[in-house]
Amino acid sequence: MRKHIQILGILNIVWGSFGVMGALIILLIFGGAIGLIGMASPHDPGAHFAIPIISVVGGAVFLLLIVTSVPSIVAGIGLLRLASWSRILAIVLSALHLLSIPLGTALGVYGLWVLLSDETAALFVPAERPVTI
């Protein structure tokens, strides 16, 4: 099961990285559109009305992608290190990945299968430290 955890960690990092790249592309597209509108018609009142709307929409899409992608990267790094907190985070993210059809669904099903097995749960139990008096 250790190999499956490593694969799942790598897949989560890749999935999150694609989301971050998508967020940066959205930022570039919306920023470019704002720049073009501002340059093309600097004295048009419609442009002054459209620029804030485009800014808010682009910023909201950017934030949504960042907020949903960065936790996947963090969970993937934690899974590779077998950190005890990463299993719970990855289970929650795997359940959320089910909503991203079709690739996210496959990642979510695979993640839930790997992380909910008894063998995997045993790997994430923190080792007991000896008590010193």
Backbone bond lengths (Angstrom), bond angles and torsions (degrees), N, CA, C in turn:
res aa  C-N    CA-C-N  psi(-1)  N-CA   C-N-CA  omega(-1)  CA-C   N-CA-C  phi
1 M - - - 1.456 - - 1.526 111.74 -
2 R 1.323 116.33 -23.68 1.464 120.28 -179.30 1.533 110.93 -59.30
3 K 1.333 116.67 -37.54 1.469 120.80 179.40 1.538 110.41 -66.31
4 H 1.330 116.94 -39.20 1.468 120.64 177.63 1.526 111.16 -64.35
5 I 1.326 116.84 -36.41 1.462 120.26 178.28 1.522 109.92 -65.71
6 Q 1.326 116.88 -40.85 1.462 120.38 177.53 1.528 110.74 -63.79
7 I 1.311 116.72 -43.97 1.471 120.24 178.82 1.521 110.27 -62.24
8 L 1.334 116.42 -43.80 1.461 120.30 179.47 1.528 111.17 -63.72
9 G 1.331 117.32 -38.73 1.451 120.72 177.43 1.522 111.37 -62.42
10 I 1.327 116.45 -44.76 1.466 120.50 178.81 1.522 110.63 -64.42
11 L 1.327 117.10 -43.31 1.468 120.10 179.54 1.521 111.63 -63.03
12 N 1.332 117.90 -37.83 1.462 120.29 177.46 1.525 111.26 -66.31
13 I 1.326 116.87 -39.12 1.464 119.70 178.00 1.526 110.02 -64.70
14 V 1.332 117.02 -43.34 1.470 120.67 179.31 1.525 110.43 -64.55
15 W 1.326 117.07 -45.50 1.471 121.31 -179.96 1.524 110.84 -59.85
16 G 1.335 116.34 -46.04 1.458 120.14 178.53 1.521 112.85 -65.37
17 S 1.335 116.13 -36.48 1.467 120.41 178.96 1.522 111.34 -65.80
18 F 1.331 116.60 -39.17 1.463 119.24 175.55 1.530 110.78 -62.22
19 G 1.316 116.96 -39.23 1.463 120.39 177.62 1.516 112.25 -64.24
20 V 1.333 116.92 -41.26 1.467 120.31 178.50 1.522 110.25 -66.23
21 M 1.335 116.82 -41.36 1.466 119.39 177.35 1.523 110.73 -63.46
22 G 1.323 117.14 -40.16 1.458 120.71 176.61 1.520 111.66 -62.11
23 A 1.331 116.54 -39.62 1.461 120.58 178.60 1.522 111.07 -64.06
24 L 1.318 116.48 -40.87 1.467 119.46 178.37 1.525 111.55 -67.54
25 I 1.324 117.04 -36.16 1.468 120.37 176.74 1.527 110.41 -65.68
26 I 1.331 116.83 -41.67 1.473 120.85 177.30 1.526 109.87 -60.82
27 L 1.331 116.10 -43.02 1.460 119.93 178.86 1.526 111.01 -61.72
28 L 1.309 116.46 -40.83 1.470 121.32 178.80 1.529 111.09 -65.92
29 I 1.322 117.31 -44.13 1.465 120.99 -178.73 1.529 110.97 -65.17
30 F 1.317 116.39 -49.66 1.467 118.74 -178.00 1.529 111.47 -68.45
31 G 1.333 117.08 -36.79 1.464 119.74 176.24 1.513 111.69 -64.74
32 G 1.335 116.11 -40.05 1.463 119.98 176.61 1.514 112.10 -64.59
33 A 1.332 116.08 -40.50 1.466 119.62 178.69 1.525 110.77 -63.70
34 I 1.313 116.66 -40.92 1.467 119.74 178.29 1.525 110.38 -63.58
35 G 1.336 116.66 -42.74 1.463 120.41 178.70 1.514 112.02 -63.23
36 L 1.332 116.88 -42.52 1.468 120.13 179.41 1.517 111.99 -65.46
37 I 1.310 116.57 -42.06 1.468 119.67 179.39 1.523 109.90 -64.62
38 G 1.324 116.15 -41.97 1.464 119.93 -179.84 1.519 112.49 -64.97
39 M 1.334 116.84 -38.69 1.468 120.06 -179.34 1.525 112.16 -77.83
40 A 1.308 117.64 -36.15 1.459 121.24 -174.86 1.526 111.88 -70.95
41 S 1.296 116.61 -36.46 1.467 118.45 -177.68 1.530 109.54 -141.80
42 P 1.318 117.24 76.80 1.464 119.90 -176.92 1.533 114.10 -69.68
43 H 1.306 117.67 -22.43 1.465 120.07 -177.21 1.521 112.63 -108.34
44 D 1.296 118.10 6.55 1.457 122.09 -179.60 1.530 109.33 -82.86
45 P 1.337 118.87 125.77 1.467 119.92 179.37 1.531 112.52 -66.60
46 G 1.319 117.07 -26.41 1.465 119.89 177.63 1.522 111.61 -66.56
47 A 1.337 115.78 -34.91 1.464 120.11 178.09 1.524 110.43 -66.87
48 H 1.313 116.44 -39.49 1.465 120.01 179.19 1.524 110.90 -67.46
49 F 1.309 116.98 -24.04 1.465 121.72 176.60 1.529 110.77 -81.88
50 A 1.336 117.27 -36.34 1.471 121.62 -174.98 1.526 113.08 -78.20
51 I 1.311 117.18 -33.71 1.470 120.36 -174.75 1.531 112.47 -60.24
52 P 1.329 120.80 -46.47 1.470 118.81 178.50 1.532 112.94 -65.09
53 I 1.321 116.75 -34.45 1.472 119.56 179.21 1.525 110.14 -66.14
54 I 1.313 116.36 -45.75 1.465 120.23 178.91 1.529 110.05 -63.64
55 S 1.321 117.17 -37.79 1.462 121.08 178.57 1.527 111.36 -62.48
56 V 1.323 116.74 -45.17 1.463 120.74 -178.80 1.526 110.77 -66.31
57 V 1.323 117.40 -44.69 1.470 120.55 -179.90 1.525 110.64 -63.73
58 G 1.327 116.94 -47.04 1.467 120.72 179.58 1.514 111.86 -63.00
59 G 1.324 116.80 -42.00 1.466 120.38 178.03 1.516 112.50 -64.94
60 A 1.331 116.63 -39.11 1.466 120.05 179.51 1.526 111.29 -66.73
61 V 1.328 117.55 -42.79 1.461 120.89 178.31 1.526 109.90 -64.65
62 F 1.328 116.91 -42.39 1.467 121.33 177.75 1.528 110.66 -59.16
63 L 1.328 117.36 -49.86 1.463 120.95 -179.60 1.522 112.02 -62.70
64 L 1.325 117.04 -40.39 1.463 120.18 178.72 1.520 110.91 -60.69
65 L 1.318 116.94 -45.11 1.466 120.21 179.60 1.526 111.88 -66.54
66 I 1.307 117.86 -40.77 1.465 120.80 179.31 1.525 110.81 -65.80
67 V 1.328 116.41 -45.70 1.468 120.57 -177.14 1.532 111.43 -65.73
68 T 1.309 117.44 -29.64 1.466 119.22 179.35 1.525 112.83 -90.67
69 S 1.323 118.92 -15.51 1.463 121.13 -176.01 1.524 113.73 -98.19
70 V 1.302 117.47 -38.89 1.464 120.26 -176.90 1.537 111.95 -62.02
71 P 1.337 120.41 -40.48 1.467 118.48 177.22 1.538 113.32 -60.56
72 S 1.319 118.37 -30.08 1.464 119.99 176.31 1.522 111.20 -66.12
73 I 1.313 116.76 -39.18 1.463 120.12 177.55 1.525 110.12 -65.74
74 V 1.323 116.59 -44.26 1.467 121.25 179.60 1.533 110.39 -62.67
75 A 1.338 116.70 -44.79 1.462 120.07 179.15 1.526 110.98 -63.81
76 G 1.328 117.35 -39.50 1.462 120.40 179.00 1.512 112.19 -62.89
77 I 1.323 117.24 -42.58 1.463 120.90 177.63 1.527 109.81 -64.57
78 G 1.327 116.66 -42.06 1.465 120.12 178.01 1.520 112.50 -63.68
79 L 1.328 117.24 -38.78 1.464 120.00 177.71 1.525 111.46 -64.87
80 L 1.314 116.80 -39.64 1.463 119.35 178.68 1.525 111.70 -64.66
81 R 1.331 116.43 -29.72 1.466 120.82 179.09 1.529 112.53 -92.22
82 L 1.333 117.20 -1.49 1.465 123.70 -176.81 1.529 111.89 56.20
83 A 1.326 116.11 39.38 1.462 121.18 177.03 1.524 109.20 -71.09
84 S 1.314 116.56 138.45 1.469 120.17 -174.33 1.526 112.30 -63.25
85 W 1.330 118.37 -33.88 1.462 121.94 -178.96 1.529 112.23 -72.19
86 S 1.322 117.09 -23.65 1.465 120.03 -172.92 1.525 112.88 -70.74
87 R 1.320 116.98 -27.15 1.472 119.15 -179.68 1.533 110.56 -64.20
88 I 1.322 117.17 -46.64 1.469 120.80 -179.33 1.527 110.01 -65.08
89 L 1.327 116.93 -45.21 1.463 120.37 178.64 1.522 110.76 -60.42
90 A 1.313 117.40 -42.95 1.466 120.76 -179.00 1.526 111.66 -68.72
91 I 1.321 118.32 -32.37 1.473 120.32 176.48 1.530 109.61 -65.33
92 V 1.331 116.53 -45.18 1.473 120.34 179.04 1.529 110.30 -62.73
93 L 1.330 116.36 -44.48 1.465 119.84 179.66 1.518 111.81 -66.35
94 S 1.328 117.37 -36.81 1.469 120.24 177.77 1.522 110.82 -62.90
95 A 1.333 116.26 -38.94 1.461 119.49 176.86 1.528 110.56 -64.75
96 L 1.325 117.30 -38.40 1.470 120.40 177.80 1.522 112.00 -72.18
97 H 1.336 117.11 -32.06 1.466 120.58 178.16 1.526 111.53 -63.87
98 L 1.317 117.20 -23.43 1.470 119.95 179.79 1.522 111.75 -59.17
99 L 1.323 117.16 -23.99 1.465 121.01 -178.24 1.521 112.90 -79.72
100 S 1.326 118.13 -14.86 1.473 122.22 -178.83 1.516 109.80 -93.37
101 I 1.315 115.25 89.59 1.463 121.20 -175.67 1.516 108.91 -81.23
102 P 1.290 121.98 138.82 1.458 133.33 -2.62 1.527 113.40 -97.72
103 L 1.354 118.13 -29.75 1.468 119.62 -173.80 1.520 112.63 -69.63
104 G 1.316 117.10 -40.97 1.457 120.21 178.23 1.516 111.76 -63.95
105 T 1.316 116.77 -34.97 1.455 120.64 177.80 1.527 110.54 -63.82
106 A 1.325 116.16 -43.49 1.470 119.88 178.40 1.527 110.04 -63.56
107 L 1.328 117.13 -42.84 1.460 120.57 178.34 1.525 110.79 -64.32
108 G 1.320 117.24 -40.06 1.459 120.95 179.41 1.513 112.77 -65.57
109 V 1.320 116.94 -43.45 1.469 120.31 179.01 1.524 110.14 -64.59
110 Y 1.329 116.48 -44.89 1.462 120.58 179.14 1.530 110.30 -62.75
111 G 1.327 116.71 -43.04 1.456 120.63 179.27 1.514 112.84 -62.43
112 L 1.315 116.83 -44.19 1.462 119.48 178.63 1.523 111.22 -65.95
113 W 1.322 117.21 -38.47 1.467 120.10 178.66 1.530 110.60 -63.01
114 V 1.326 116.26 -44.14 1.464 119.72 -178.21 1.523 110.84 -69.94
115 L 1.323 117.47 -47.74 1.458 121.26 -169.94 1.522 114.45 -79.06
116 L 1.313 117.77 -20.84 1.464 119.61 -179.24 1.521 113.28 -95.56
117 S 1.323 118.08 4.09 1.465 119.33 177.68 1.526 109.55 -79.72
118 D 1.329 115.39 154.05 1.464 120.69 -178.48 1.528 111.89 -66.70
119 E 1.324 117.44 -34.94 1.464 120.87 178.90 1.531 111.06 -62.61
120 T 1.312 115.65 -40.41 1.464 119.85 -179.61 1.518 110.74 -69.48
121 A 1.313 117.55 -40.98 1.469 120.40 179.90 1.519 110.59 -59.34
122 A 1.323 117.16 -36.46 1.467 120.16 179.55 1.528 111.94 -67.54
123 L 1.324 117.56 -29.70 1.468 120.38 -179.63 1.531 112.65 -72.42
124 F 1.307 116.82 -24.18 1.463 120.93 -176.52 1.519 113.88 -97.47
125 V 1.325 118.25 5.73 1.458 121.16 177.13 1.519 107.54 -75.12
126 P 1.321 117.38 123.84 1.473 118.25 -179.31 1.521 110.59 -65.22
127 A 1.317 115.56 140.36 1.457 120.24 179.54 1.527 109.90 -69.32
128 E 1.318 115.22 139.18 1.463 119.44 179.19 1.516 109.45 -76.82
129 R 1.309 115.17 135.94 1.435 120.48 179.50 1.522 108.97 -96.44
130 P 1.305 117.07 142.77 1.464 118.53 179.77 1.531 110.94 -67.08
131 V 1.292 114.71 141.81 1.448 121.16 -179.22 1.522 108.23 -85.46
132 T 1.311 116.41 126.83 1.463 120.32 177.53 1.519 109.01 -107.32
133 I 1.300 114.99 137.07 1.473 119.75 -177.72 1.509 109.60 -112.28
